[in-house]
């Protein structure tokens, strides 16, 4: 099956959002639908929010330092809609990545924004995914978690959380919560797998999966296998995401930002394939099919979503190196873009 895989780039015109002409690099099996290139429009939203409220938050950066261009310099005629896009009765669902359970006492994806989100009317749910288990096991946890909600859902998957939610959409396609899911956002998502998982799968299964970790159980020991190219590309070849949901992708790619020292060796190793990676995932493997590609963010795989540098936990000290990034502004811009698409779609 993988012999029929090609690296395809898609840039479909949108009736509502004018898009740049640059074709973003993505990797999909033959026949899988490509992406809408929304980077120029997203940049306009991000820059406006950064100008208006960016000074409230730590780690502020100018727009051109926070978002990589990669050729998306084309002007946009996207006009912000200032109508009230209320968040009432909307639940934001955050799905952590691999080993996320192991560090949840330090940080969870965008946890530096939860309190403000609640103040602004959102309900916030963090899925208690098992950090060392397979996507199938976590899909069941996602299903149980979302069955207990009642609102419209906007789901943000981070890293392996993206793979987990994709499998949940397939395994529990008839669940009522799928019909309430309005948007699925991938941030540094492992969509098409990662060569790192390909190379570590055997070592993890025979040795590392057995190592005790005080903050997370071994689970079913299938976490790394779920992220291999073979697993993810086979899944993409045989499944399609529901048409009822809007999809969005944010990709991390540190061009000038410092890398965390723990990620630097992986970044160097992946750079033998393509220097455009976040220390865990190549940029072409991080874009959801049929999604709006919002940005290439100048941050590593952790800094884009995991606020280790905001934690007071002593265990965060090494994880916090190179972790500064204006995640609050990024998340607000993502949600503003999503809200615009929802208004236009309705």
VEXVOVO-351456 format. One record per residue (C-alpha): residue in one letter; x, y, z. Coordinates in steps of 0.02 Angstrom, whole numbers, m for minus. Layout:
N
<site residuo="A" xx="X" yy="Y" zz="Z"/>
...
***
This chain:
346
<site residuo="X" xx="0" yy="0" zz="0"/>
<site residuo="X" xx="138" yy="122" zz="44"/>
<site residuo="X" xx="218" yy="95" zz="m124"/>
<site residuo="X" xx="76" yy="198" zz="m198"/>
<site residuo="X" xx="111" yy="347" zz="m86"/>
<site residuo="X" xx="161" yy="512" zz="m164"/>
<site residuo="X" xx="198" yy="679" zz="m83"/>
<site residuo="X" xx="54" yy="786" zz="m143"/>
<site residuo="X" xx="22" yy="971" zz="m113"/>
<site residuo="X" xx="m154" yy="1040" zz="m125"/>
<site residuo="X" xx="m211" yy="1222" zz="m130"/>
<site residuo="X" xx="m397" yy="1232" zz="m158"/>
<site residuo="X" xx="m475" yy="1402" zz="m183"/>
<site residuo="X" xx="m604" yy="1454" zz="m55"/>
<site residuo="X" xx="m757" yy="1558" zz="m92"/>
<site residuo="X" xx="m744" yy="1642" zz="78"/>
<site residuo="X" xx="m559" yy="1658" zz="112"/>
<site residuo="X" xx="m440" yy="1718" zz="m23"/>
<site residuo="X" xx="m281" yy="1614" zz="m18"/>
<site residuo="X" xx="m100" yy="1630" zz="m69"/>
<site residuo="X" xx="m35" yy="1543" zz="m224"/>
<site residuo="X" xx="103" yy="1449" zz="m135"/>
<site residuo="X" xx="73" yy="1261" zz="m128"/>
<site residuo="X" xx="118" yy="1199" zz="47"/>
<site residuo="X" xx="217" yy="1038" zz="61"/>
<site residuo="X" xx="111" yy="894" zz="125"/>
<site residuo="X" xx="123" yy="705" zz="121"/>
<site residuo="X" xx="m35" yy="605" zz="86"/>
<site residuo="X" xx="m80" yy="440" zz="3"/>
<site residuo="X" xx="m143" yy="452" zz="m175"/>
<site residuo="X" xx="m324" yy="509" zz="m180"/>
<site residuo="X" xx="m325" yy="602" zz="m15"/>
<site residuo="X" xx="m390" yy="780" zz="m29"/>
<site residuo="X" xx="m266" yy="922" zz="m6"/>
<site residuo="X" xx="m272" yy="1083" zz="94"/>
<site residuo="X" xx="m331" yy="1262" zz="85"/>
<site residuo="X" xx="m186" yy="1382" zz="107"/>
<site residuo="X" xx="m250" yy="1507" zz="235"/>
<site residuo="X" xx="m81" yy="1572" zz="295"/>
<site residuo="X" xx="m96" yy="1751" zz="231"/>
<site residuo="X" xx="m270" yy="1772" zz="306"/>
<site residuo="X" xx="m214" yy="1694" zz="470"/>
<site residuo="X" xx="m63" yy="1810" zz="477"/>
<site residuo="X" xx="m180" yy="1960" zz="465"/>
<site residuo="X" xx="m283" yy="1895" zz="612"/>
<site residuo="X" xx="m131" yy="1851" zz="716"/>
<site residuo="X" xx="m47" yy="2020" zz="688"/>
<site residuo="X" xx="m203" yy="2116" zz="735"/>
<site residuo="X" xx="m226" yy="2017" zz="896"/>
<site residuo="X" xx="m41" yy="2035" zz="935"/>
<site residuo="X" xx="m52" yy="2222" zz="913"/>
<site residuo="X" xx="m209" yy="2238" zz="1019"/>
<site residuo="X" xx="m174" yy="2123" zz="1166"/>
<site residuo="X" xx="m2" yy="2047" zz="1143"/>
<site residuo="X" xx="76" yy="2159" zz="1276"/>
<site residuo="X" xx="m33" yy="2076" zz="1410"/>
<site residuo="X" xx="62" yy="1913" zz="1396"/>
<site residuo="X" xx="240" yy="1852" zz="1424"/>
<site residuo="X" xx="354" yy="1805" zz="1280"/>
<site residuo="X" xx="282" yy="1932" zz="1157"/>
<site residuo="X" xx="357" yy="1931" zz="982"/>
<site residuo="X" xx="332" yy="2033" zz="824"/>
<site residuo="X" xx="223" yy="1946" zz="696"/>
<site residuo="X" xx="364" yy="1913" zz="576"/>
<site residuo="X" xx="463" yy="1827" zz="713"/>
<site residuo="X" xx="318" yy="1720" zz="772"/>
<site residuo="X" xx="258" yy="1659" zz="602"/>
<site residuo="X" xx="372" yy="1590" zz="466"/>
<site residuo="X" xx="328" yy="1648" zz="292"/>
<site residuo="X" xx="397" yy="1509" zz="181"/>
<site residuo="X" xx="343" yy="1608" zz="29"/>
<site residuo="X" xx="168" yy="1659" zz="84"/>
<site residuo="X" xx="204" yy="1843" zz="56"/>
<site residuo="X" xx="54" yy="1869" zz="m57"/>
<site residuo="X" xx="m64" yy="2005" zz="6"/>
<site residuo="X" xx="m234" yy="1951" zz="68"/>
<site residuo="X" xx="m402" yy="2034" zz="47"/>
<site residuo="X" xx="m471" yy="1937" zz="194"/>
<site residuo="X" xx="m581" yy="2055" zz="295"/>
<site residuo="X" xx="m609" yy="2021" zz="478"/>
<site residuo="X" xx="m790" yy="2000" zz="526"/>
<site residuo="X" xx="m824" yy="2097" zz="686"/>
<site residuo="X" xx="m993" yy="2017" zz="718"/>
<site residuo="X" xx="m1010" yy="1935" zz="887"/>
<site residuo="X" xx="m951" yy="1755" zz="873"/>
<site residuo="X" xx="m1006" yy="1701" zz="1046"/>
<site residuo="X" xx="m920" yy="1556" zz="1132"/>
<site residuo="X" xx="m1075" yy="1516" zz="1236"/>
<site residuo="X" xx="m1109" yy="1330" zz="1244"/>
<site residuo="X" xx="m946" yy="1287" zz="1159"/>
<site residuo="X" xx="m826" yy="1166" zz="1238"/>
<site residuo="X" xx="m643" yy="1174" zz="1192"/>
<site residuo="X" xx="m566" yy="1000" zz="1199"/>
<site residuo="X" xx="m377" yy="981" zz="1215"/>
<site residuo="X" xx="m297" yy="813" zz="1176"/>
<site residuo="X" xx="m116" yy="793" zz="1237"/>
<site residuo="X" xx="23" yy="710" zz="1140"/>
<site residuo="X" xx="132" yy="559" zz="1170"/>
<site residuo="X" xx="194" yy="551" zz="1351"/>
<site residuo="X" xx="81" yy="699" zz="1389"/>
<site residuo="X" xx="12" yy="606" zz="1539"/>
<site residuo="X" xx="189" yy="594" zz="1607"/>
<site residuo="X" xx="209" yy="784" zz="1615"/>
<site residuo="X" xx="30" yy="838" zz="1649"/>
<site residuo="X" xx="81" yy="896" zz="1825"/>
<site residuo="X" xx="193" yy="1022" zz="1734"/>
<site residuo="X" xx="91" yy="1072" zz="1582"/>
<site residuo="X" xx="m44" yy="1019" zz="1460"/>
<site residuo="X" xx="m71" yy="1093" zz="1287"/>
<site residuo="X" xx="m104" yy="1280" zz="1301"/>
<site residuo="X" xx="m134" yy="1265" zz="1488"/>
<site residuo="X" xx="m71" yy="1444" zz="1507"/>
<site residuo="X" xx="m235" yy="1498" zz="1424"/>
<site residuo="X" xx="m366" yy="1393" zz="1513"/>
<site residuo="X" xx="m417" yy="1520" zz="1645"/>
<site residuo="X" xx="m440" yy="1660" zz="1519"/>
<site residuo="X" xx="m536" yy="1544" zz="1403"/>
<site residuo="X" xx="m657" yy="1505" zz="1545"/>
<site residuo="X" xx="m676" yy="1689" zz="1584"/>
<site residuo="X" xx="m721" yy="1717" zz="1401"/>
<site residuo="X" xx="m862" yy="1590" zz="1407"/>
<site residuo="X" xx="m781" yy="1430" zz="1345"/>
<site residuo="X" xx="m790" yy="1266" zz="1437"/>
<site residuo="X" xx="m621" yy="1181" zz="1439"/>
<site residuo="X" xx="m595" yy="993" zz="1438"/>
<site residuo="X" xx="m426" yy="906" zz="1436"/>
<site residuo="X" xx="m442" yy="725" zz="1381"/>
<site residuo="X" xx="m352" yy="609" zz="1505"/>
<site residuo="X" xx="m262" yy="516" zz="1367"/>
<site residuo="X" xx="m138" yy="381" zz="1416"/>
<site residuo="X" xx="34" yy="446" zz="1373"/>
<site residuo="X" xx="109" yy="277" zz="1331"/>
<site residuo="X" xx="m40" yy="192" zz="1248"/>
<site residuo="X" xx="m93" yy="172" zz="1067"/>
<site residuo="X" xx="m207" yy="288" zz="971"/>
<site residuo="X" xx="m343" yy="155" zz="975"/>
<site residuo="X" xx="m340" yy="148" zz="1166"/>
<site residuo="X" xx="m345" yy="337" zz="1178"/>
<site residuo="X" xx="m485" yy="344" zz="1050"/>
<site residuo="X" xx="m592" yy="248" zz="1176"/>
<site residuo="X" xx="m545" yy="374" zz="1311"/>
<site residuo="X" xx="m591" yy="517" zz="1195"/>
<site residuo="X" xx="m759" yy="436" zz="1160"/>
<site residuo="X" xx="m797" yy="414" zz="1345"/>
<site residuo="X" xx="m744" yy="593" zz="1382"/>
<site residuo="X" xx="m844" yy="675" zz="1244"/>
<site residuo="X" xx="m1001" yy="573" zz="1276"/>
<site residuo="X" xx="m1013" yy="665" zz="1442"/>
<site residuo="X" xx="m1016" yy="836" zz="1357"/>
<site residuo="X" xx="m1170" yy="923" zz="1289"/>
<site residuo="X" xx="m1106" yy="1075" zz="1195"/>
<site residuo="X" xx="m1039" yy="1106" zz="1022"/>
<site residuo="X" xx="m858" yy="1048" zz="1018"/>
<site residuo="X" xx="m700" yy="1128" zz="953"/>
<site residuo="X" xx="m561" yy="1000" zz="969"/>
<site residuo="X" xx="m377" yy="1042" zz="974"/>
<site residuo="X" xx="m258" yy="896" zz="956"/>
<site residuo="X" xx="m75" yy="917" zz="994"/>
<site residuo="X" xx="58" yy="800" zz="923"/>
<site residuo="X" xx="m3" yy="620" zz="944"/>
<site residuo="X" xx="m169" yy="689" zz="1006"/>
<site residuo="X" xx="m207" yy="722" zz="823"/>
<site residuo="X" xx="m183" yy="538" zz="778"/>
<site residuo="X" xx="m286" yy="487" zz="928"/>
<site residuo="X" xx="m432" yy="597" zz="879"/>
<site residuo="X" xx="m426" yy="543" zz="696"/>
<site residuo="X" xx="m445" yy="363" zz="754"/>
<site residuo="X" xx="m586" yy="412" zz="873"/>
<site residuo="X" xx="m680" yy="490" zz="728"/>
<site residuo="X" xx="m668" yy="326" zz="634"/>
<site residuo="X" xx="m695" yy="201" zz="776"/>
<site residuo="X" xx="m841" yy="297" zz="850"/>
<site residuo="X" xx="m912" yy="373" zz="692"/>
<site residuo="X" xx="m1091" yy="347" zz="750"/>
<site residuo="X" xx="m1065" yy="430" zz="919"/>
<site residuo="X" xx="m1175" yy="581" zz="952"/>
<site residuo="X" xx="m1026" yy="691" zz="994"/>
<site residuo="X" xx="m959" yy="676" zz="816"/>
<site residuo="X" xx="m1111" yy="773" zz="756"/>
<site residuo="X" xx="m1076" yy="909" zz="884"/>
<site residuo="X" xx="m894" yy="928" zz="832"/>
<site residuo="X" xx="m881" yy="1089" zz="731"/>
<site residuo="X" xx="m693" yy="1103" zz="711"/>
<site residuo="X" xx="m537" yy="998" zz="731"/>
<site residuo="X" xx="m372" yy="1091" zz="749"/>
<site residuo="X" xx="m204" yy="1005" zz="731"/>
<site residuo="X" xx="m56" yy="1089" zz="816"/>
<site residuo="X" xx="112" yy="1007" zz="776"/>
<site residuo="X" xx="9" yy="853" zz="737"/>
<site residuo="X" xx="79" yy="684" zz="687"/>
<site residuo="X" xx="m36" yy="661" zz="537"/>
<site residuo="X" xx="68" yy="557" zz="417"/>
<site residuo="X" xx="185" yy="481" zz="546"/>
<site residuo="X" xx="365" yy="525" zz="588"/>
<site residuo="X" xx="529" yy="440" zz="545"/>
<site residuo="X" xx="577" yy="452" zz="728"/>
<site residuo="X" xx="440" yy="328" zz="772"/>
<site residuo="X" xx="495" yy="215" zz="630"/>
<site residuo="X" xx="669" yy="205" zz="703"/>
<site residuo="X" xx="621" yy="194" zz="887"/>
<site residuo="X" xx="476" yy="73" zz="872"/>
<site residuo="X" xx="578" yy="m84" zz="903"/>
<site residuo="X" xx="681" yy="m10" zz="1044"/>
<site residuo="X" xx="527" yy="59" zz="1130"/>
<site residuo="X" xx="430" yy="m104" zz="1118"/>
<site residuo="X" xx="572" yy="m213" zz="1183"/>
<site residuo="X" xx="648" yy="m99" zz="1314"/>
<site residuo="X" xx="585" yy="78" zz="1343"/>
<site residuo="X" xx="401" yy="30" zz="1360"/>
<site residuo="X" xx="448" yy="m76" zz="1511"/>
<site residuo="X" xx="538" yy="65" zz="1601"/>
<site residuo="X" xx="434" yy="122" zz="1751"/>
<site residuo="X" xx="384" yy="304" zz="1754"/>
<site residuo="X" xx="309" yy="369" zz="1915"/>
<site residuo="X" xx="190" yy="490" zz="1830"/>
<site residuo="X" xx="117" yy="375" zz="1696"/>
<site residuo="X" xx="78" yy="191" zz="1680"/>
<site residuo="X" xx="147" yy="85" zz="1535"/>
<site residuo="X" xx="m28" yy="73" zz="1459"/>
<site residuo="X" xx="m40" yy="m43" zz="1310"/>
<site residuo="X" xx="138" yy="6" zz="1258"/>
<site residuo="X" xx="81" yy="51" zz="1083"/>
<site residuo="X" xx="112" yy="238" zz="1082"/>
<site residuo="X" xx="263" yy="239" zz="967"/>
<site residuo="X" xx="192" yy="111" zz="846"/>
<site residuo="X" xx="40" yy="223" zz="823"/>
<site residuo="X" xx="154" yy="360" zz="756"/>
<site residuo="X" xx="252" yy="260" zz="627"/>
<site residuo="X" xx="238" yy="307" zz="445"/>
<site residuo="X" xx="168" yy="135" zz="403"/>
<site residuo="X" xx="30" yy="149" zz="533"/>
<site residuo="X" xx="m21" yy="326" zz="495"/>
<site residuo="X" xx="m8" yy="317" zz="305"/>
<site residuo="X" xx="m104" yy="153" zz="303"/>
<site residuo="X" xx="m239" yy="236" zz="406"/>
<site residuo="X" xx="m248" yy="385" zz="288"/>
<site residuo="X" xx="m257" yy="267" zz="139"/>
<site residuo="X" xx="m410" yy="176" zz="204"/>
<site residuo="X" xx="m507" yy="310" zz="300"/>
<site residuo="X" xx="m582" yy="479" zz="265"/>
<site residuo="X" xx="m619" yy="615" zz="392"/>
<site residuo="X" xx="m802" yy="665" zz="414"/>
<site residuo="X" xx="m862" yy="800" zz="295"/>
<site residuo="X" xx="m965" yy="883" zz="432"/>
<site residuo="X" xx="m811" yy="949" zz="524"/>
<site residuo="X" xx="m698" yy="1094" zz="474"/>
<site residuo="X" xx="m512" yy="1053" zz="489"/>
<site residuo="X" xx="m365" yy="1168" zz="529"/>
<site residuo="X" xx="m178" yy="1139" zz="538"/>
<site residuo="X" xx="m41" yy="1235" zz="628"/>
<site residuo="X" xx="135" yy="1173" zz="594"/>
<site residuo="X" xx="290" yy="1208" zz="700"/>
<site residuo="X" xx="454" yy="1248" zz="614"/>
<site residuo="X" xx="589" yy="1340" zz="715"/>
<site residuo="X" xx="691" yy="1448" zz="596"/>
<site residuo="X" xx="767" yy="1571" zz="720"/>
<site residuo="X" xx="696" yy="1510" zz="885"/>
<site residuo="X" xx="807" yy="1411" zz="1003"/>
<site residuo="X" xx="775" yy="1224" zz="1012"/>
<site residuo="X" xx="759" yy="1136" zz="1177"/>
<site residuo="X" xx="919" yy="1035" zz="1201"/>
<site residuo="X" xx="819" yy="874" zz="1214"/>
<site residuo="X" xx="742" yy="905" zz="1043"/>
<site residuo="X" xx="901" yy="964" zz="957"/>
<site residuo="X" xx="970" yy="789" zz="917"/>
<site residuo="X" xx="804" yy="736" zz="842"/>
<site residuo="X" xx="798" yy="897" zz="741"/>
<site residuo="X" xx="972" yy="863" zz="673"/>
<site residuo="X" xx="926" yy="684" zz="631"/>
<site residuo="X" xx="766" yy="733" zz="541"/>
<site residuo="X" xx="864" yy="869" zz="450"/>
<site residuo="X" xx="953" yy="731" zz="355"/>
<site residuo="X" xx="783" yy="709" zz="271"/>
<site residuo="X" xx="718" yy="887" zz="277"/>
<site residuo="X" xx="781" yy="1032" zz="384"/>
<site residuo="X" xx="602" yy="1095" zz="395"/>
<site residuo="X" xx="551" yy="1002" zz="552"/>
<site residuo="X" xx="506" yy="1044" zz="732"/>
<site residuo="X" xx="619" yy="918" zz="817"/>
<site residuo="X" xx="490" yy="779" zz="809"/>
<site residuo="X" xx="391" yy="796" zz="647"/>
<site residuo="X" xx="431" yy="848" zz="469"/>
<site residuo="X" xx="321" yy="991" zz="411"/>
<site residuo="X" xx="250" yy="889" zz="267"/>
<site residuo="X" xx="190" yy="758" zz="391"/>
<site residuo="X" xx="96" yy="882" zz="502"/>
<site residuo="X" xx="m49" yy="941" zz="393"/>
<site residuo="X" xx="m223" yy="867" zz="405"/>
<site residuo="X" xx="m311" yy="820" zz="243"/>
<site residuo="X" xx="m445" yy="945" zz="189"/>
<site residuo="X" xx="m384" yy="1070" zz="317"/>
<site residuo="X" xx="m353" yy="1256" zz="316"/>
<site residuo="X" xx="m165" yy="1273" zz="336"/>
<site residuo="X" xx="m151" yy="1420" zz="455"/>
<site residuo="X" xx="34" yy="1443" zz="491"/>
<site residuo="X" xx="211" yy="1381" zz="502"/>
<site residuo="X" xx="254" yy="1439" zz="677"/>
<site residuo="X" xx="432" yy="1487" zz="726"/>
<site residuo="X" xx="440" yy="1369" zz="876"/>
<site residuo="X" xx="494" yy="1193" zz="914"/>
<site residuo="X" xx="378" yy="1046" zz="945"/>
<site residuo="X" xx="357" yy="1089" zz="1129"/>
<site residuo="X" xx="361" yy="1279" zz="1129"/>
<site residuo="X" xx="215" yy="1292" zz="1008"/>
<site residuo="X" xx="93" yy="1216" zz="1133"/>
<site residuo="X" xx="171" yy="1160" zz="1297"/>
<site residuo="X" xx="201" yy="1303" zz="1422"/>
<site residuo="X" xx="344" yy="1223" zz="1517"/>
<site residuo="X" xx="424" yy="1394" zz="1543"/>
<site residuo="X" xx="271" yy="1455" zz="1640"/>
<site residuo="X" xx="273" yy="1311" zz="1765"/>
<site residuo="X" xx="333" yy="1326" zz="1944"/>
<site residuo="X" xx="362" yy="1139" zz="1953"/>
<site residuo="X" xx="549" yy="1106" zz="1982"/>
<site residuo="X" xx="539" yy="966" zz="1854"/>
<site residuo="X" xx="506" yy="1093" zz="1718"/>
<site residuo="X" xx="676" yy="1177" zz="1725"/>
<site residuo="X" xx="760" yy="1083" zz="1582"/>
<site residuo="X" xx="601" yy="1070" zz="1480"/>
<site residuo="X" xx="582" yy="1259" zz="1490"/>
<site residuo="X" xx="742" yy="1296" zz="1394"/>
<site residuo="X" xx="697" yy="1375" zz="1226"/>
<site residuo="X" xx="513" yy="1362" zz="1271"/>
<site residuo="X" xx="462" yy="1545" zz="1267"/>
<site residuo="X" xx="325" yy="1580" zz="1141"/>
<site residuo="X" xx="167" yy="1689" zz="1140"/>
<site residuo="X" xx="48" yy="1541" zz="1145"/>
<site residuo="X" xx="m97" yy="1646" zz="1210"/>
<site residuo="X" xx="m94" yy="1754" zz="1054"/>
<site residuo="X" xx="m74" yy="1602" zz="942"/>
<site residuo="X" xx="m224" yy="1515" zz="1019"/>
<site residuo="X" xx="m332" yy="1671" zz="1010"/>
<site residuo="X" xx="m288" yy="1691" zz="826"/>
<site residuo="X" xx="m329" yy="1508" zz="792"/>
<site residuo="X" xx="m499" yy="1523" zz="877"/>
<site residuo="X" xx="m536" yy="1687" zz="786"/>
<site residuo="X" xx="m500" yy="1606" zz="618"/>
<site residuo="X" xx="m606" yy="1455" zz="664"/>
<site residuo="X" xx="m749" yy="1570" zz="718"/>
<site residuo="X" xx="m741" yy="1663" zz="551"/>
<site residuo="X" xx="m752" yy="1501" zz="454"/>
<site residuo="X" xx="m899" yy="1445" zz="559"/>
<site residuo="X" xx="m991" yy="1610" zz="530"/>
<site residuo="X" xx="m960" yy="1599" zz="343"/>
<site residuo="X" xx="m1011" yy="1417" zz="335"/>
<site residuo="X" xx="m1174" yy="1454" zz="426"/>
***
